[in-house]
């Protein structure tokens, strides 16, 4: 296989770096006043006087007011904000918001690129989405000056493969696709034809795979391999009170991305708040105010977010559906943690959609979070929920590896829901330890710990698995408010009401769980734990109790 030389890669990276510093901005240092102007093509012309250049470099940081931001909450300050970051990126300077300022960000298409530490402090940012030129354009984009590059010569991969045959300048995030194979062929009201086979993993400069986030698919063919260099220094974003004035567009799948897009590895977001006002009778959904994509090692902590109002539209099956709309989105990213985070609205109010979604990601963590839900759409490899409280939408996941829920309170319909629209598949283990489960937040319901549905008649593009092993230890089920004919909580929901005996045939067989380990599972109702209200489907599962 072809090996890339370090020298060649370094050369092309430098070319991209030089261009990136001046993308959409021309920075000069002429002997006239510091000013920012936009030409008719939208390009910023930034002049910083030689005296100010020396001053800014001497103190090591710049403020938005240095580039003309007024902070009065009415004047559009976006050009000044983008210019401040462009200059800071060029000289490696920190950016600080002016304390007490309120920056208004209107609907023009302008993205501020963040490449240096940024302290939003106690400043307020008003993002007006009522009239925007390009609803797909992020407000801030956290980027690296290390550019992705293509890898040739890799023609196949194996699940859990430990090394790929490459030489790299440094550790990289590798993304791989095969356009000849379709995965995640969705079932239900939002049905679709699936997505191309995709995987992401980290390798060191010699091509050794980080096995904490292993390759999870066999690739018989490969259409594209991209290497994204990992930044070795931490970029810190602190503070900031952001308020979005919600769009009033038609309620249809036309996702808004007026957000902070994190596209760089090794980033910490600390102490940020995001609020939403102005949601009306209609609106288009949002693709995450914090949108983490194609990167690794990102932590969001001590931050406050807001669940978005649920709007309805007509889905791909021609029937009404509720549209997912998110404040947190993680796509094709590894080792992403949310720590000590919460949301402004009631986590049990179902008029607001679940706050988080993810696709193609690995090693996702909630720790000390109070959110309406955790979600993995197109698979997650390894997920951990610790010391957290999850509301009406609970834990929704499909994927592989180890799913751990520990020291947490879950208020959803089930403790863990294996998403039926993607085959209710978890190829690995589930561990539930030291938790409290309050089915549907205390409403009368038939309680089930593991939810899902699988008919065996739909091809999702892959074999679907139930967890090989489920360990439930020290679980308290608060099912005190239950229906009159309640028989007791079940480990498994009735995954297939039609499968009552051996006459039912699955075209695409479901791989059943091997064993369940139960230790100290108690119920408020005093009723015993059932394996399922349809025991036939789970008749071969071994249940061990202490």
VOPALUM-882589 format. One record per residue (C-alpha): residue in one letter; z, y, x. Coordinates in steps of 0.5 Angstrom, whole numbers, plus 500, padded with zeros to 3 digits. Layout:
BEGIN
AZYX...
//
This chain:
BEGIN
X500500500X499507502X504511505X505518505X507522512X513527512X508532515X503532510X508532504X512538508X505542508X503541501X510543499X510549503X504551500X507551493X513554495X509560497X505561490X511559486X515565489X510570486X508566480X507572474X510577479X508581484X514584489X513590493X517594497X514601498X518608499X518609492X524608486X525601484X522599478X519594474X512594470X508589466X500590466X496588461X495581463X503580462X504580470X510584472X509589478X516589481X517595487X524595490X525601495X527599502X533602502X535597496X532591499X537592505X543594500X542588496X541583502X547586505X552585498X548578497X547579489X543583484X545585477X540586471X541593471X539594478X532592475X532597469X536593464X540597459X544592456X545596449X543590445X537594442X532595448X528589450X531587457X527581458X522584463X528587467X532580467X525576469X524581475X531580477X531573478X524574481X527578487X533574487X529568488X525571494X531573498X536567496X540572492X545571487X544574480X550577476X550580469X553586468X560585465X560588458X553589457X549586451X542584453X537584447X531579448X525580444X519575442X514577448X512571452X516571458X520566462X525568467X525563473X532561476X532559483X539561485X546561483X547566476X553568473X552571466X560572466X562575459X555578458X552577451X545575450X541576443X535572443X531574437X526568434X524571428X517574431X515570438X509570441X510563444X515559441X514554446X516558452X523558455X527564456X530561462X527556466X532553472X527550477X526548484X522551490X521543492X514541488X513534485X507530488X503524486X504517490X498513490X498506492X503503488X500498483X506495480X513494479X518489477X525490473X531491478X526492484X530494490X525498494X518501493X513501499X513509501X516514506X518520503X521527506X527526502X530523496X526523490X526522482X520517481X517517474X512512473X507511467X502506464X498508459X495501457X502499454X505502448X513502447X517505442X513504436X517507431X518504424X520508418X519515415X517518422X513512424X508513430X504509435X509509440X509512447X506510454X510505458X515510462X521509467X525514472X529512478X531515484X529513491X531515498X526517503X525510505X524508498X530504497X532504489X539507487X541501483X546505479X540507475X535501476X528500474X528497467X521495466X516490469X509494470X503490471X499496471X501503473X497510471X501515474X507515479X510522481X515524486X520530484X524532491X532532489X535539491X541537496X545544494X548545488X546551483X551554479X550557472X556560470X559564463X554567458X555568451X548567448X546568440X540566437X537569431X534563428X526563426X524563419X518559420X515554416X520547415X515543419X515539426X513545430X519545435X522551438X523552446X527558446X532556451X535554458X530549461X533545467X528542471X532542478X536537480X544538482X545543477X552545474X553549468X560552466X563556461X557558457X557559449X551558444X551561437X546561432X546566426X540568421X539561418X535561412X532557406X527555411X526554419X522550424X527545428X529547435X528542442X535544445X538550447X540547454X534542455X534538461X528534463X525531469X531532474X538528476X545530477X546535472X553537469X554541463X562543462X567547459X561550454X561551447X554549442X552550435X549545431X543547427X542547420X538541417X531542414X526537411X519536411X514531410X514525415X508521418X509516412X508521407X515522404X520527405X525527411X530531415X528534421X532533427X534539431X538540437X542544441X542539447X536535449X536530455X529527457X527523463X533525467X539521470X546522471X547527466X554529464X557533459X565535460X570538456X564541451X565542443X561545438X562552433X561548427X565542423X563536426X563532420X559537416X552534414X548540413X548541420X544536424X547532430X547536436X544532442X538528443X535524449X529520451X528516457X534517461X540514465X547514466X549519460X556521460X560525455X567526457X573530453X567532448X568534441X561533438X557531431X553526435X551522441X544520441X539516445X532516442X527512447X532508450X538510455X540505461X548506461X551511457X559512457X563516452X570518454X576521451X571524446X571525438X564524435X563526428X559525422X553522426X557518431X554514436X546512436X543509441X538504443X537502451X540497456X545496461X552498459X554502453X562504454X566508449X573509451X579513449X575516443X575517436X569516432X568518425X561516423X558511418X559506424X562506430X556505434X549505431X543501434X537505431X533501427X527506427X526503435X528496433X536496434X536494441X541494446X539489452X546489456X553489454X557494449X565495451X569499446X576500449X582504446X579507440X580509433X574508428X575512422X568510417X565516415X570520416X575517411X570516405X570510401X565505405X564498407X566499414X562496420X563497427X556495430X550498425X543497425X537493422X532489424X527485419X523481425X516484422X515490426X512490433X516495437X512494443X518490447X523484445X529487441X536485443X543485440X548486446X549480450X556481450X561485446X568487448X573490443X580492446X585496442X581498437X584501430X580501424X582507419X579503413X585505408X580509403X576503401X572501395X576496390X572490392X572491400X573485403X575488410X571491416X565487419X563487427X556487425X553491419X548486415X542487419X537483415X539482407X533477406X535473412X540468408X538461411X533458416X527459411X526466413X521467419X521473424X514475427X518478433X524474434X531478435X535476441X542475438X549476442X552471446X559472445X564477442X571478445X576481441X583484443X588487439X583490433X588492427X586495421X589500416X587496410X591490413X584486412X582481417X575483421X569479419X563478423X558480418X557481410X551476412X554471416X548467417X545471422X550471426X553464426X551462433X555468436X561466439X568470438X574470442X580473440X587473444
//
